[in-house]
Amino acid sequence: MAETGIVIPCYNQERYIARAIESVRRQTYTDWELEVVDDGSTDGSAAIVAELALQDDRIRLIRQENQGVSRARNRGAQELSPSVSYLLFLDADDMLHPEMLRVLRDYLAQHTRAGAVFCGFVRIDENDQAIAAPQLFVAHAFVPTLLGFRRLGMNYQGSLSFYTVMADPVNLPSNTLIRRQVFEQVGGWDETVPQPAEDRDLFMKIALFSELHVVPRPLVFYRMHSQQSTKNLAFALQQTARLMRRWVQYWQQQPPSRERTEVLRSWHLSMGRVGAWKSLQAGWRLIRSRRVLTGVRNIIAGVRRYLTSFLPYKWGWMY
């Protein structure tokens, strides 16, 4: 019975699915099982997975009608063996470094307070060629200071505050190993949250009710191609904004608790520090492109947000 379970949701990924599975089979850590959930593919994805499953009894194929990536991930997690303690949700177009599972599994075994841990990644193209230097979202992550914020940096290892996770995306499903008990505690993937905001929702819940940690090693290959859900940046930002409003509105209605205070305080500081900084940046870009009036409005909004961040979050000025 396996200790670690990998779930790959797959929809029309015949070009990449075999590469994702082979990257799992090449792991130096071997105590795993893999569920590939074919979410109603109309191409040859399922046939490719079925063929690979015949070669390795740790691989299983589940087929369902198209119900979306969150439902596919939840279905895969439900089908894993009871012995599984750690979960990885690998996207069908990404790949793992051979040491990925060993490094992150050992970290969770040694850091019992961590509900999940993630690593860095390398962006690759459709032919598996690196297109950028190794990256770690958390290198640019925000930590509040007395008057503003600071960056964590490339070499940071350890726990992240909820504020940092809420302020900006720090990780991906493919580079995050999750303790199964914590995944079940927070309710798994919320199937009512549309792509691509479902990632942010899950990892904020883990950071709020447990701890989210980082290991600064690039151990995942994150593929960039024209069909991925995050390609439409404007749509992704719109869905993220809706998710944040949903979070704030939900917690405003809850009775006093540590979690309520953490969410509302973090949102207040995030909007007042990070949001203000982004408004100022946008304003200067607009002014340089000769859209002066709109640029000035952005700068004024940024200054107002920054000054408001010094008021008590309970006053609700950021909501």
C-alpha positions as semicolon CSV with decimal commas, in nm:
position;residue;x (nm);y (nm);z (nm)
1;M;0,000;0,000;0,000
2;A;0,145;0,335;-0,107
3;E;0,233;0,628;0,120
4;T;0,197;0,901;-0,147
5;G;-0,081;0,943;-0,398
6;I;-0,056;1,139;-0,722
7;V;-0,370;1,256;-0,901
8;I;-0,354;1,376;-1,262
9;P;-0,671;1,535;-1,399
10;C;-0,663;1,495;-1,776
11;Y;-0,870;1,656;-2,048
12;N;-0,749;1,628;-2,408
13;Q;-0,379;1,613;-2,321
14;E;-0,267;1,331;-2,551
15;R;0,043;1,530;-2,645
16;Y;0,172;1,559;-2,287
17;I;0,009;1,298;-2,060
18;A;0,266;1,025;-2,124
19;R;0,548;1,265;-2,035
20;A;0,378;1,358;-1,708
21;I;0,330;0,992;-1,615
22;E;0,686;0,896;-1,711
23;S;0,819;1,174;-1,488
24;V;0,636;1,009;-1,197
25;R;0,776;0,668;-1,287
26;R;1,129;0,813;-1,284
27;Q;1,105;0,924;-0,920
28;T;1,380;0,809;-0,686
29;Y;1,107;0,776;-0,423
30;T;0,899;0,475;-0,524
31;D;0,626;0,440;-0,258
32;W;0,352;0,600;-0,466
33;E;0,035;0,524;-0,659
34;L;-0,109;0,728;-0,944
35;E;-0,471;0,795;-1,038
36;V;-0,527;0,956;-1,378
37;V;-0,880;1,093;-1,401
38;D;-0,980;1,133;-1,764
39;D;-1,238;1,411;-1,755
40;G;-1,430;1,327;-2,072
41;S;-1,141;1,362;-2,318
42;T;-1,230;1,340;-2,687
43;D;-0,874;1,267;-2,802
44;G;-0,647;0,970;-2,739
45;S;-0,551;1,059;-2,381
46;A;-0,736;0,771;-2,213
47;A;-0,590;0,511;-2,450
48;I;-0,236;0,634;-2,376
49;V;-0,295;0,611;-2,001
50;A;-0,452;0,265;-2,031
51;E;-0,145;0,139;-2,217
52;L;0,091;0,276;-1,951
53;A;-0,125;0,127;-1,674
54;L;-0,067;-0,217;-1,824
55;Q;0,307;-0,163;-1,780
56;D;0,291;-0,045;-1,415
57;D;0,029;-0,162;-1,164
58;R;0,080;0,156;-0,958
59;I;-0,103;0,347;-1,233
60;R;-0,482;0,345;-1,260
61;L;-0,718;0,512;-1,507
62;I;-1,053;0,656;-1,401
63;R;-1,293;0,780;-1,668
64;Q;-1,580;1,022;-1,614
65;E;-1,792;1,262;-1,812
66;N;-1,651;1,612;-1,834
67;Q;-1,714;1,773;-1,494
68;G;-1,422;2,011;-1,456
69;V;-1,075;1,995;-1,307
70;S;-1,176;2,033;-0,941
71;R;-1,423;1,746;-0,962
72;A;-1,159;1,533;-1,136
73;R;-0,904;1,607;-0,864
74;N;-1,150;1,531;-0,584
75;R;-1,255;1,208;-0,755
76;G;-0,893;1,099;-0,785
77;A;-0,823;1,178;-0,419
78;Q;-1,127;0,974;-0,312
79;E;-1,010;0,671;-0,512
80;L;-0,662;0,658;-0,355
81;S;-0,576;0,382;-0,110
82;P;-0,647;0,443;0,262
83;S;-0,273;0,411;0,329
84;V;-0,193;0,731;0,137
85;S;-0,073;1,011;0,367
86;Y;0,049;1,266;0,110
87;L;-0,118;1,402;-0,203
88;L;0,018;1,560;-0,519
89;F;-0,213;1,704;-0,785
90;L;0,002;1,701;-1,097
91;D;-0,130;1,877;-1,407
92;A;-0,130;1,657;-1,717
93;D;0,103;1,892;-1,907
94;D;0,366;1,933;-1,633
95;M;0,654;1,706;-1,527
96;L;0,845;1,625;-1,210
97;H;1,218;1,630;-1,141
98;P;1,326;1,276;-1,032
99;E;1,392;1,399;-0,675
100;M;1,066;1,593;-0,631
101;L;0,861;1,343;-0,431
102;R;1,150;1,236;-0,211
103;V;1,249;1,590;-0,115
104;L;0,898;1,714;-0,038
105;R;0,787;1,392;0,133
106;D;1,093;1,400;0,360
107;Y;1,025;1,765;0,442
108;L;0,666;1,693;0,551
109;A;0,783;1,394;0,755
110;Q;1,031;1,619;0,939
111;H;0,801;1,924;0,978
112;T;0,484;1,790;1,134
113;R;0,316;2,133;1,161
114;A;0,329;2,182;0,783
115;G;0,004;2,098;0,608
116;A;0,168;2,130;0,266
117;V;0,504;2,215;0,113
118;F;0,593;2,338;-0,233
119;C;0,909;2,386;-0,437
120;G;1,036;2,598;-0,725
121;F;0,991;2,521;-1,094
122;V;1,139;2,563;-1,438
123;R;0,919;2,692;-1,721
124;I;0,939;2,471;-2,030
125;D;0,796;2,492;-2,380
126;E;0,595;2,238;-2,579
127;N;0,917;2,046;-2,656
128;D;1,036;2,024;-2,292
129;Q;1,298;2,296;-2,343
130;A;1,358;2,546;-2,062
131;I;1,241;2,894;-2,157
132;A;1,342;3,077;-1,839
133;A;1,570;3,042;-1,540
134;P;1,439;2,839;-1,243
135;Q;1,166;3,030;-1,063
136;L;1,007;3,047;-0,722
137;F;0,691;3,254;-0,691
138;V;0,767;3,306;-0,325
139;A;1,086;3,496;-0,415
140;H;0,856;3,784;-0,503
141;A;0,607;3,716;-0,223
142;F;0,511;3,994;0,015
143;V;0,568;4,020;0,391
144;P;0,422;4,325;0,571
145;T;0,654;4,564;0,750
146;L;0,585;4,867;0,968
147;L;0,553;5,105;0,673
148;G;0,518;4,880;0,369
149;F;0,631;4,530;0,273
150;R;0,942;4,333;0,184
151;R;1,020;4,041;-0,046
152;L;1,105;3,694;0,084
153;G;1,376;3,622;-0,174
154;M;1,492;3,313;-0,366
155;N;1,659;3,134;-0,073
156;Y;1,376;3,147;0,179
157;Q;1,275;2,812;0,329
158;G;1,005;2,754;0,588
159;S;0,653;2,859;0,673
160;L;0,460;3,138;0,499
161;S;0,217;3,370;0,674
162;F;-0,146;3,372;0,563
163;Y;-0,096;3,735;0,457
164;T;0,176;3,629;0,212
165;V;-0,041;3,355;0,061
166;M;-0,341;3,587;0,030
167;A;-0,148;3,882;-0,116
168;D;-0,022;3,705;-0,428
169;P;-0,003;3,352;-0,577
170;V;0,293;3,161;-0,435
171;N;0,254;2,804;-0,565
172;L;0,089;2,565;-0,811
173;P;-0,088;2,230;-0,777
174;S;0,197;2,054;-0,959
175;N;0,468;2,173;-0,719
176;T;0,282;2,122;-0,389
177;L;0,273;1,808;-0,174
178;I;-0,023;1,813;0,066
179;R;-0,082;1,620;0,384
180;R;-0,398;1,417;0,315
181;Q;-0,544;1,483;0,660
182;V;-0,520;1,859;0,602
183;F;-0,664;1,833;0,251
184;E;-0,969;1,654;0,389
185;Q;-0,994;1,894;0,684
186;V;-1,031;2,198;0,454
187;G;-1,283;2,021;0,230
188;G;-1,065;1,949;-0,073
189;W;-1,107;2,137;-0,399
190;D;-1,411;2,367;-0,400
191;E;-1,596;2,263;-0,715
192;T;-1,793;2,590;-0,718
193;V;-1,477;2,800;-0,771
194;P;-1,401;2,838;-1,145
195;Q;-1,058;2,797;-1,302
196;P;-0,798;2,923;-1,251
197;A;-0,892;3,060;-0,906
198;E;-0,946;2,715;-0,753
199;D;-0,572;2,682;-0,681
200;R;-0,561;3,004;-0,481
201;D;-0,872;2,903;-0,285
202;L;-0,729;2,568;-0,172
203;F;-0,388;2,699;-0,076
204;M;-0,535;2,992;0,120
205;K;-0,747;2,741;0,316
206;I;-0,440;2,530;0,390
207;A;-0,243;2,837;0,503
208;L;-0,533;2,953;0,721
209;F;-0,611;2,626;0,901
210;S;-0,263;2,470;0,892
211;E;0,077;2,585;0,758
212;L;0,207;2,620;0,401
213;H;0,585;2,579;0,368
214;V;0,837;2,620;0,087
215;V;1,159;2,445;-0,015
216;P;1,361;2,667;-0,255
217;R;1,460;2,402;-0,507
218;P;1,332;2,386;-0,870
219;L;1,184;2,035;-0,880
220;V;0,894;2,076;-1,126
221;F;0,879;2,152;-1,497
222;Y;0,588;2,389;-1,558
223;R;0,479;2,384;-1,920
224;M;0,380;2,697;-2,111
225;H;0,152;2,647;-2,411
226;S;-0,145;2,807;-2,582
227;Q;-0,415;2,582;-2,432
228;Q;-0,350;2,625;-2,059
229;S;-0,617;2,787;-1,840
230;T;-0,386;3,061;-1,708
231;K;-0,300;3,188;-2,056
232;N;-0,584;3,443;-2,051
233;L;-0,441;3,679;-1,789
234;A;-0,737;3,919;-1,786
235;F;-0,981;3,632;-1,720
236;A;-0,755;3,488;-1,450
237;L;-0,738;3,823;-1,272
238;Q;-1,115;3,861;-1,293
239;Q;-1,175;3,519;-1,139
240;T;-0,921;3,588;-0,865
241;A;-1,091;3,919;-0,779
242;R;-1,424;3,738;-0,749
243;L;-1,268;3,477;-0,524
244;M;-1,125;3,743;-0,293
245;R;-1,459;3,919;-0,264
246;R;-1,618;3,585;-0,182
247;W;-1,363;3,516;0,091
248;V;-1,397;3,859;0,252
249;Q;-1,777;3,856;0,240
250;Y;-1,789;3,508;0,391
251;W;-1,558;3,588;0,681
252;Q;-1,726;3,921;0,754
253;Q;-2,040;3,725;0,834
254;Q;-1,867;3,478;1,069
255;P;-1,852;3,513;1,449
256;P;-1,523;3,632;1,603
257;S;-1,240;3,380;1,571
258;R;-0,869;3,361;1,502
259;E;-0,938;3,272;1,140
260;R;-1,180;3,562;1,088
261;T;-0,930;3,809;1,231
262;E;-0,650;3,665;1,017
263;V;-0,848;3,686;0,693
264;L;-0,986;4,038;0,741
265;R;-0,658;4,178;0,877
266;S;-0,459;4,021;0,592
267;W;-0,700;4,155;0,331
268;H;-0,680;4,503;0,485
269;L;-0,299;4,501;0,477
270;S;-0,281;4,335;0,136
271;M;-0,500;4,598;-0,027
272;G;-0,334;4,879;0,165
273;R;0,026;4,781;0,093
274;V;0,045;4,548;-0,208
275;G;-0,270;4,685;-0,373
276;A;-0,148;5,039;-0,323
277;W;0,192;4,960;-0,472
278;K;0,033;4,797;-0,777
279;S;-0,197;5,099;-0,825
280;L;0,104;5,332;-0,816
281;Q;0,291;5,116;-1,066
282;A;-0,008;5,109;-1,299
283;G;-0,048;5,483;-1,265
284;W;0,308;5,559;-1,369
285;R;0,282;5,321;-1,665
286;L;-0,035;5,496;-1,781
287;I;0,123;5,840;-1,748
288;R;0,426;5,729;-1,949
289;S;0,191;5,602;-2,220
290;R;0,024;5,947;-2,219
291;R;-0,296;5,834;-2,052
292;V;-0,240;6,100;-1,790
293;L;-0,585;6,135;-1,637
294;T;-0,632;5,761;-1,583
295;G;-0,278;5,736;-1,451
296;V;-0,334;6,013;-1,197
297;R;-0,652;5,844;-1,080
298;N;-0,458;5,522;-1,020
299;I;-0,193;5,706;-0,824
300;I;-0,453;5,881;-0,608
301;A;-0,625;5,547;-0,544
302;G;-0,290;5,393;-0,447
303;V;-0,209;5,672;-0,203
304;R;-0,557;5,648;-0,049
305;R;-0,522;5,271;-0,005
306;Y;-0,179;5,309;0,153
307;L;-0,295;5,566;0,406
308;T;-0,605;5,360;0,485
309;S;-0,384;5,060;0,569
310;F;-0,281;5,236;0,892
311;L;-0,641;5,251;1,015
312;P;-0,780;4,959;1,221
313;Y;-0,890;4,677;0,991
314;K;-1,212;4,645;1,194
315;W;-1,336;4,971;1,048
316;G;-1,380;4,789;0,718
317;W;-1,254;5,067;0,490
318;M;-1,100;4,815;0,248
319;Y;-1,418;4,613;0,205
